[in-house]
Amino acid sequence: MDLAFSAQDLAFQQEVRSWIEANLTPEMREVQERSPTGHLSKELQIEWQQRLAKKGWSVPNWPKELGGPDWSPSEKYIFDLEMSRAGAPRMLPFGVTMVAPVIMKFGTEEQQQKYLPDIRDSKVWWCQGYSEPGSGSDLASLNTQAKRDGDHYIVNGTKTWTTLGQHADWIFCLVRTSKEDKPQKGISFLLIDMKSEGITVDPIVTIDRPAKGHQEINTVFFENVKVPVENLVGEEGKGWTCAKYLLEFERGNAYAPGLQASLNRIRAYAAENVWDGQRLLDDAAFRRRLDETEIAVRAMEFTELRILGALGAGQNVGPESSMLKCRGTELQQQVTELALESVGQQGLPFLHPPPVPGFNEEPVFDWESHKAPPRYFNMRKSSIYAGSNEVQRNIMAKLVLGL
Ligand SMILES: Cc1cc2nc3c(=O)[nH]c(=O)nc-3n(C[C@H](O)[C@H](O)[C@H](O)COP(=O)(O)OP(=O)(O)OC[C@H]3O[C@@H](n4cnc5c(N)ncnc54)[C@H](O)[C@@H]3O)c2cc1C
């Protein structure tokens, strides 16, 4: 197993660095650096994604003929690594890595031509309408109805947890088109224009984002929403196959580069800040936890590189993706705990209105103290979404241990 980057990889790494340097504007850097959850405003996010698209780097996993850059697994890893190191924003996954692969595999030629270029060029903002109140891990129990009425479906129901749905132009939804047979068999995959009459988006207020209009998640209500039959992807009643296919892509980014970048920031902060006459970095208990986490992140990095090596050799990733999701998200949470610990009581002013994109007041202490608490609270989500970690463990128990 060779974990070293080739000369070609190193040249590519340099190219990515230079591109980020030239394209990540000071405004984007500042907002990204200060934002409580690391999200840019809608306008800046779109601008960033369109810059990536112009360079041909917005769709790393797409086939070359549809605009993908045709990178090797190690080039993809280097791209993630450099983005994380620079603190650059990520492409939002809902269009590029979620709905697009489904449209490529199950969509008609017309659907592919209509939707894929706008996804690649970031002209349309998508959101994901899978979960419902009462249907999360047990997704097949979902209850949003789509009744056929001539050349339309009439959709009624509620989707929830819809990330950034307040910005979305389109939503891809799992809907129930039949109640007969097994629950999985009556599900269909529908693309719905968010401007359709009968759709209401309500913010869900979370502890890290109490400011209205800046929510991360939403509930989306559908009341007699008319959706053209041509927006059905794949066959009616075969949506479960699309849903499972999409979930293969929902997980998949490398964790280690982002984790290492965050640890570097925590280490630098702990080296600069003096508490009761002592640098935090010289506190043995803190230093031990920091080092232990760093060792775990290095182990994660080598596991990711090993899996990349296997992918490069043409092998498929199986239960390893569940393992990476569990370990990666546990470490994400651990790193935000360390960041919170490093700012100590200076994080407390967070309890007063937290800044949101566009906020222009100076923090009470410093920017690290200001964003550590909301990022800590926000990251509790990571072991729940994209298939909870308990569900991932069930998958590993079945596929690895044969239980
Ligand atoms: C911040 C955030 C953003 C999200 N964004 C979106 C989005 O954009 N679109 C979307 O459709 N969904 C989204 N989700 C929803 C997410 O996919 C669900 O929260 C997740 O699938 C869990 O479902 P649930 O919340 O209904 O919890 P439940 O399924 O009710 O689970 C409750 C608890 O029981 C455990 N559990 C459930 N089943 C089992 C089992 N079989 N064995 C062992 N333990 C089990 C779970 O692990 C969990 O701890 C988001 C969630 C969060 C937190």
PDBQT file of the ligand as one rigid body, heavy atoms in Angstrom, charges set to zero:
ROOT
HETATM    1  C1  LIG A 501     -29.373  19.124  11.481  1.00  0.00    +0.000 C 
HETATM    2  C2  LIG A 501     -30.127  18.110  10.688  1.00  0.00    +0.000 A 
HETATM    3  C3  LIG A 501     -30.329  18.325   9.357  1.00  0.00    +0.000 A 
HETATM    4  C4  LIG A 501     -31.082  17.423   8.616  1.00  0.00    +0.000 A 
HETATM    5  N1  LIG A 501     -31.322  17.698   7.292  1.00  0.00    +0.000 NA
HETATM    6  C5  LIG A 501     -32.193  16.920   6.610  1.00  0.00    +0.000 A 
HETATM    7  C6  LIG A 501     -32.586  17.278   5.287  1.00  0.00    +0.000 A 
HETATM    8  O1  LIG A 501     -32.145  18.279   4.722  1.00  0.00    +0.000 OA
HETATM    9  N2  LIG A 501     -33.510  16.506   4.672  1.00  0.00    +0.000 N 
HETATM   10  C7  LIG A 501     -34.032  15.381   5.234  1.00  0.00    +0.000 A 
HETATM   11  O2  LIG A 501     -34.836  14.708   4.613  1.00  0.00    +0.000 OA
HETATM   12  N3  LIG A 501     -33.667  15.006   6.493  1.00  0.00    +0.000 NA
HETATM   13  C8  LIG A 501     -32.765  15.758   7.183  1.00  0.00    +0.000 A 
HETATM   14  N4  LIG A 501     -32.411  15.400   8.474  1.00  0.00    +0.000 N 
HETATM   15  C9  LIG A 501     -33.099  14.286   9.096  1.00  0.00    +0.000 C 
HETATM   16  C10 LIG A 501     -32.240  13.098   9.445  1.00  0.00    +0.000 C 
HETATM   17  O3  LIG A 501     -31.996  12.316   8.334  1.00  0.00    +0.000 OA
HETATM   18  C11 LIG A 501     -33.002  12.329  10.559  1.00  0.00    +0.000 C 
HETATM   19  O4  LIG A 501     -32.969  13.142  11.723  1.00  0.00    +0.000 OA
HETATM   20  C12 LIG A 501     -32.364  11.008  10.842  1.00  0.00    +0.000 C 
HETATM   21  O5  LIG A 501     -32.598  10.120   9.788  1.00  0.00    +0.000 OA
HETATM   22  C13 LIG A 501     -32.946  10.396  12.153  1.00  0.00    +0.000 C 
HETATM   23  O6  LIG A 501     -34.339  10.374  12.113  1.00  0.00    +0.000 OA
HETATM   24  P1  LIG A 501     -35.228  10.962  13.305  1.00  0.00    +0.000 P 
HETATM   25  O7  LIG A 501     -34.726  12.331  13.609  1.00  0.00    +0.000 OA
HETATM   26  O8  LIG A 501     -36.645  10.798  12.925  1.00  0.00    +0.000 OA
HETATM   27  O9  LIG A 501     -34.871  10.073  14.566  1.00  0.00    +0.000 OA
HETATM   28  P2  LIG A 501     -35.421   8.603  14.856  1.00  0.00    +0.000 P 
HETATM   29  O10 LIG A 501     -35.360   7.782  13.635  1.00  0.00    +0.000 OA
HETATM   30  O11 LIG A 501     -36.748   8.723  15.552  1.00  0.00    +0.000 OA
HETATM   31  O12 LIG A 501     -34.326   8.090  15.872  1.00  0.00    +0.000 OA
HETATM   32  C14 LIG A 501     -34.333   8.438  17.254  1.00  0.00    +0.000 C 
HETATM   33  C15 LIG A 501     -33.190   7.698  17.925  1.00  0.00    +0.000 C 
HETATM   34  O13 LIG A 501     -33.389   6.273  17.811  1.00  0.00    +0.000 OA
HETATM   35  C16 LIG A 501     -32.290   5.649  17.180  1.00  0.00    +0.000 C 
HETATM   36  N5  LIG A 501     -32.749   4.575  16.302  1.00  0.00    +0.000 N 
HETATM   37  C17 LIG A 501     -33.717   4.646  15.380  1.00  0.00    +0.000 A 
HETATM   38  N6  LIG A 501     -33.853   3.465  14.739  1.00  0.00    +0.000 NA
HETATM   39  C18 LIG A 501     -32.951   2.625  15.290  1.00  0.00    +0.000 A 
HETATM   40  C19 LIG A 501     -32.598   1.267  15.057  1.00  0.00    +0.000 A 
HETATM   41  N7  LIG A 501     -33.205   0.535  14.117  1.00  0.00    +0.000 N 
HETATM   42  N8  LIG A 501     -31.606   0.722  15.816  1.00  0.00    +0.000 NA
HETATM   43  C20 LIG A 501     -30.956   1.454  16.752  1.00  0.00    +0.000 A 
HETATM   44  N9  LIG A 501     -31.251   2.760  17.019  1.00  0.00    +0.000 NA
HETATM   45  C21 LIG A 501     -32.237   3.323  16.295  1.00  0.00    +0.000 A 
HETATM   46  C22 LIG A 501     -31.624   6.746  16.382  1.00  0.00    +0.000 C 
HETATM   47  O14 LIG A 501     -30.253   6.470  16.161  1.00  0.00    +0.000 OA
HETATM   48  C23 LIG A 501     -31.826   7.957  17.265  1.00  0.00    +0.000 C 
HETATM   49  O15 LIG A 501     -30.834   8.004  18.248  1.00  0.00    +0.000 OA
HETATM   50  C24 LIG A 501     -31.611  16.253   9.227  1.00  0.00    +0.000 A 
HETATM   51  C25 LIG A 501     -31.367  16.026  10.584  1.00  0.00    +0.000 A 
HETATM   52  C26 LIG A 501     -30.643  16.935  11.324  1.00  0.00    +0.000 A 
HETATM   53  C27 LIG A 501     -30.427  16.656  12.791  1.00  0.00    +0.000 C 
ENDROOT
TORSDOF 0
